[in-house]
């Protein structure tokens, strides 16, 4: 084995050790969710659940490392310009961000037959142009050091399918980090694509991968602003064809009444 391969082997081992450490650190939350019979009961035990429903309107990626604001993969980079501008104007977006190591930007590069190594450049360019089209500020390119996750992998065991457009897991202690898809502001087809992206990241080398099992599944957590809307969105998710069998589980809860 040459020196480069040896170095890569050590880095992989170190990443795996760090993943397993973070997995263990998250375990108490997921054990309690299971003990409580799911998210709907679990969130009732959180002291400040209402704090997780904000009023920020910057557009962020769905990446769990970029909590806060409104969320779409790569700040909408996989949408057409017309779709993105229409959706985000209606959402009242007040700023646009991009971030380092964006998986959606890499997918965009591949789809457009561009250089995937330049994905960050494309993501930043998209965000700047979108900000101009929306007549709002470009709020900057978030570095890996500024993100709420390690640089080299994702720590999400959850994807939040947010029908309120206000959810921020990081604002309330006890909510696990997760991808956030702002379903309130993006169409069903786009939201389905973004759920697929979240699942593929979580199940792959850049996520927890094989640590996610039938016994410890990846959760898609639907959040609605009423029992009826939550049930409708949950049915929407359950109708999606998922690629990972029982390693995916759908759960849900309703936002606190005064935060809807």
C-alpha positions as CSV (number, residue, x, y, z in Angstrom):
1,X,0.0,0.0,0.0
2,X,1.5,3.4,-1.0
3,X,1.7,6.3,1.3
4,X,-1.4,8.1,-0.1
5,X,-3.6,5.0,0.2
6,X,-2.3,4.4,3.8
7,X,-3.2,8.0,4.7
8,X,-6.7,7.6,3.2
9,X,-7.1,4.4,5.1
10,X,-6.3,6.1,8.4
11,X,-8.6,9.0,7.6
12,X,-11.5,6.6,6.9
13,X,-10.8,4.8,10.2
14,X,-10.8,8.1,12.1
15,X,-14.0,9.3,10.4
16,X,-15.7,6.0,11.3
17,X,-14.6,6.3,14.9
18,X,-15.9,9.9,15.1
19,X,-19.2,8.8,13.5
20,X,-19.6,6.0,16.0
21,X,-18.8,8.4,18.8
22,X,-21.5,11.0,17.7
23,X,-24.0,8.1,17.1
24,X,-23.5,7.0,20.7
25,X,-23.9,10.6,21.9
26,X,-27.2,10.9,20.1
27,X,-28.5,7.5,21.4
28,X,-30.2,8.8,24.6
29,X,-32.5,11.0,22.5
30,X,-33.5,8.3,20.1
31,X,-34.0,5.8,23.0
32,X,-36.3,8.2,24.7
33,X,-38.2,8.8,21.4
34,X,-38.7,5.1,21.1
35,X,-39.7,4.7,24.8
36,X,-42.3,7.5,24.4
37,X,-43.8,5.8,21.4
38,X,-42.7,8.3,18.8
39,X,-42.1,12.0,18.2
40,X,-45.6,13.2,19.0
41,X,-45.3,12.0,22.6
42,X,-41.6,12.8,22.9
43,X,-41.9,16.5,22.0
44,X,-44.5,17.0,24.8
45,X,-41.6,16.4,27.2
46,X,-39.5,19.2,25.8
47,X,-39.5,22.4,27.8
48,X,-39.3,24.9,25.0
49,X,-40.7,23.2,21.9
50,X,-42.2,26.5,20.8
51,X,-38.7,28.0,20.4
52,X,-38.1,25.6,17.5
53,X,-40.6,27.5,15.4
54,X,-38.9,30.7,14.3
55,X,-39.7,33.7,12.0
56,X,-36.4,33.8,10.1
57,X,-36.7,33.9,6.3
58,X,-33.2,33.5,4.9
59,X,-33.0,30.6,2.4
60,X,-30.7,27.8,3.5
61,X,-29.8,24.3,2.3
62,X,-31.6,21.3,3.7
63,X,-28.2,20.3,5.2
64,X,-28.4,19.7,9.0
65,X,-25.3,21.9,9.3
66,X,-27.3,24.9,8.2
67,X,-30.2,25.2,10.6
68,X,-32.5,28.3,10.8
69,X,-34.5,30.0,8.0
70,X,-36.3,28.4,5.1
71,X,-34.8,25.2,3.6
72,X,-34.4,23.8,0.1
73,X,-31.6,21.7,-1.3
74,X,-28.7,23.9,-2.3
75,X,-30.9,26.9,-1.6
76,X,-33.1,25.8,-4.5
77,X,-30.3,25.0,-7.0
78,X,-32.1,21.9,-8.3
79,X,-35.2,23.9,-9.1
80,X,-35.6,26.0,-12.3
81,X,-34.8,29.7,-11.8
82,X,-38.5,30.5,-12.4
83,X,-39.8,28.0,-9.9
84,X,-37.3,29.1,-7.2
85,X,-38.0,32.8,-7.6
86,X,-41.8,32.2,-7.5
87,X,-41.6,29.9,-4.5
88,X,-39.2,32.0,-2.5
89,X,-41.0,35.3,-3.2
90,X,-44.2,33.8,-1.9
91,X,-42.3,32.6,1.1
92,X,-41.1,36.1,1.9
93,X,-37.4,35.2,1.7
94,X,-35.2,38.0,3.1
95,X,-31.7,36.6,2.2
96,X,-29.9,33.8,0.4
97,X,-27.0,31.6,1.7
98,X,-24.8,28.9,0.3
99,X,-22.4,26.6,2.0
100,X,-19.2,24.6,1.6
101,X,-19.4,21.0,0.6
102,X,-23.0,21.2,-0.7
103,X,-24.2,17.8,-2.0
104,X,-27.1,19.4,-3.9
105,X,-24.6,21.7,-5.7
106,X,-22.6,18.6,-6.7
107,X,-25.8,16.9,-8.0
108,X,-26.5,20.1,-10.0
109,X,-23.0,19.9,-11.5
110,X,-23.5,16.3,-12.5
111,X,-26.9,16.9,-13.9
112,X,-25.6,19.9,-16.0
113,X,-22.5,17.9,-17.0
114,X,-20.2,20.4,-15.3
115,X,-17.1,19.7,-13.2
116,X,-18.2,18.3,-9.8
117,X,-15.0,19.5,-8.3
118,X,-16.3,23.1,-8.8
119,X,-19.6,22.4,-7.1
120,X,-19.0,25.0,-4.4
121,X,-18.5,27.7,-7.0
122,X,-21.7,26.7,-8.7
123,X,-23.6,26.8,-5.4
124,X,-22.3,30.2,-4.5
125,X,-23.0,31.6,-8.0
126,X,-26.5,30.2,-7.9
127,X,-27.2,31.8,-4.5
128,X,-25.8,35.2,-5.6
129,X,-27.9,35.2,-8.7
130,X,-31.0,34.0,-6.8
131,X,-30.5,36.9,-4.3
132,X,-30.4,39.4,-7.2
133,X,-33.5,37.9,-8.8
134,X,-35.3,38.1,-5.4
135,X,-33.9,41.6,-4.7
136,X,-32.6,40.4,-1.3
137,X,-29.1,40.3,0.1
138,X,-26.7,37.4,-0.5
139,X,-25.8,36.5,3.1
140,X,-22.6,34.6,2.4
141,X,-21.0,31.3,1.8
142,X,-20.9,29.3,5.0
143,X,-17.6,27.5,5.6
144,X,-17.4,24.0,7.1
145,X,-16.1,25.6,10.4
146,X,-19.3,27.6,10.6
147,X,-21.6,24.6,10.1
148,X,-23.3,22.7,12.8
149,X,-21.7,19.3,11.8
150,X,-18.3,17.9,11.1
151,X,-16.7,18.9,7.9
152,X,-16.3,15.4,6.5
153,X,-19.7,13.7,7.2
154,X,-23.4,14.2,8.1
155,X,-24.8,13.5,11.5
156,X,-28.5,13.5,10.7
157,X,-30.6,10.5,11.6
158,X,-33.7,12.5,10.9
159,X,-35.2,14.4,8.0
160,X,-37.8,17.0,9.1
161,X,-40.6,17.4,6.5
162,X,-41.8,20.8,7.6
163,X,-45.3,21.9,6.7
164,X,-45.1,25.0,8.9
165,X,-42.1,26.6,7.2
166,X,-40.8,27.8,10.6
167,X,-39.0,24.8,12.1
168,X,-35.4,25.0,13.5
169,X,-34.3,21.9,15.4
170,X,-31.3,23.8,16.8
171,X,-33.4,26.3,18.7
172,X,-34.7,23.7,21.2
173,X,-32.7,21.4,23.4
174,X,-33.6,17.7,22.9
175,X,-34.4,17.8,19.2
176,X,-31.9,15.7,17.1
177,X,-30.1,17.3,14.3
178,X,-31.7,16.6,10.9
179,X,-32.2,17.7,7.3
180,X,-35.0,20.1,6.9
181,X,-37.3,20.3,3.9
182,X,-39.6,23.3,4.0
183,X,-42.5,21.6,2.3
184,X,-44.7,24.6,3.0
185,X,-42.9,26.6,0.4
186,X,-41.8,24.0,-2.2
187,X,-44.0,21.7,-4.4
188,X,-44.6,18.1,-3.7
189,X,-42.4,16.9,-6.6
190,X,-39.4,19.0,-5.4
191,X,-40.0,18.0,-1.8
192,X,-40.0,14.3,-2.8
193,X,-36.7,14.8,-4.6
194,X,-35.2,16.5,-1.5
195,X,-36.3,13.6,0.7
196,X,-34.5,11.3,-1.6
197,X,-31.4,13.4,-1.4
198,X,-31.5,13.3,2.4
199,X,-32.0,9.6,2.5
200,X,-29.2,8.9,0.1
201,X,-26.7,11.1,2.1
202,X,-27.7,9.6,5.4
203,X,-27.4,6.0,4.1
204,X,-24.1,6.6,2.3
205,X,-20.5,7.0,3.2
206,X,-21.1,10.7,4.0
207,X,-23.7,9.8,6.5
208,X,-24.1,7.2,9.3
209,X,-24.5,4.6,6.6
210,X,-24.6,1.0,7.9
211,X,-25.3,2.2,11.5
212,X,-28.8,2.9,10.2
213,X,-30.7,-0.4,10.5
214,X,-34.3,-1.7,10.8
215,X,-33.8,-1.5,14.6
216,X,-32.3,2.0,14.4
217,X,-34.0,3.5,11.3
218,X,-33.6,6.8,9.6
219,X,-36.7,8.9,10.6
220,X,-38.7,11.1,8.3
221,X,-40.5,13.4,10.8
222,X,-43.6,15.2,9.4
223,X,-44.5,18.5,11.1
224,X,-47.9,20.0,10.4
225,X,-49.8,23.0,11.8
226,X,-52.8,20.9,12.5
227,X,-53.8,17.2,13.0
228,X,-55.4,17.3,9.5
229,X,-52.4,18.8,7.7
230,X,-50.0,16.6,9.5
231,X,-52.0,13.5,8.5
232,X,-52.1,14.7,4.9
233,X,-48.3,15.3,4.7
234,X,-47.6,12.0,6.4
235,X,-49.7,10.2,3.7
236,X,-47.7,12.1,1.1
237,X,-44.5,10.8,2.5
238,X,-45.8,7.3,2.9
239,X,-46.8,7.3,-0.8
240,X,-43.2,8.0,-1.8
241,X,-41.2,5.0,-3.1
242,X,-38.3,4.7,-0.6
243,X,-35.2,2.7,-1.5
244,X,-34.2,1.5,1.9
245,X,-37.1,-0.6,3.1
246,X,-37.6,-0.8,6.9
247,X,-34.4,1.3,7.5
248,X,-36.8,4.2,6.8
249,X,-39.6,5.1,9.3
250,X,-42.1,7.9,9.0
251,X,-43.1,9.7,12.2
252,X,-44.8,13.0,12.9
253,X,-45.9,15.7,15.4
254,X,-48.1,18.8,15.3
255,X,-46.5,22.3,15.9
256,X,-47.5,24.0,19.2
257,X,-50.8,25.9,18.6
258,X,-49.6,29.4,19.2
259,X,-46.6,28.9,16.8
260,X,-48.7,27.8,13.8
